[in-house]
Amino acid sequence: MKDRFTRIAKELPSMLLIMLLPLLLGSTAAFPDGAPADTCVKQRQNQPNHGKARTQPAHTNPFEVVADAQSYHPGQQVSVVIYPHTQQSTVFRGFFLQARDAHSNEWIGEWVQSENTKTIPECSAITHSDNRDKLGAKLIWKAPQNKRGNVYFTGTVLQEYGTFWSDIVNKVQAEPQ
């Protein structure tokens, strides 16, 4: 009996590691790396599912989403930037933007994936791919090859887990005079 107890005591750390390894790996994969694709179709579309946290009032939003065009022609690329509109260096950790046709409100076009972004082609969206502090983001949207019209960009900018602004609609950069 003593030999059996000794053998079990020696094997216990290995058995615990084997039992806990999936839990440890699962928690590593759960770090924030952008919005999942189903964000496009959840009950609170284009908003993070962060427990009881809800969007902040629009008038408190310290960020701008600005596009360099609102009309597009086939294959045109439109630059969209996110940045703080205050003099302070306000940082954000995440974003989720979707391109929509201004007439039909349908998802439209595609985003060009760049460093620290992840595209969600199922709903013409782009999101962050890490949760590091960001002073700004420059994104490129590509219009469909067979259509022209007007586009707008809408979504969420997240400052931290429980502090975010949703239903943001882009502004259009003023044309140089």
Summary of the structure (lengths in Angstrom):
residues: 177
radius of gyration: 22.0
end to end distance: 91.1
largest distance: 91.1
contacts: 484
relative contact order: 0.23
helix: 21%
strand: 36%
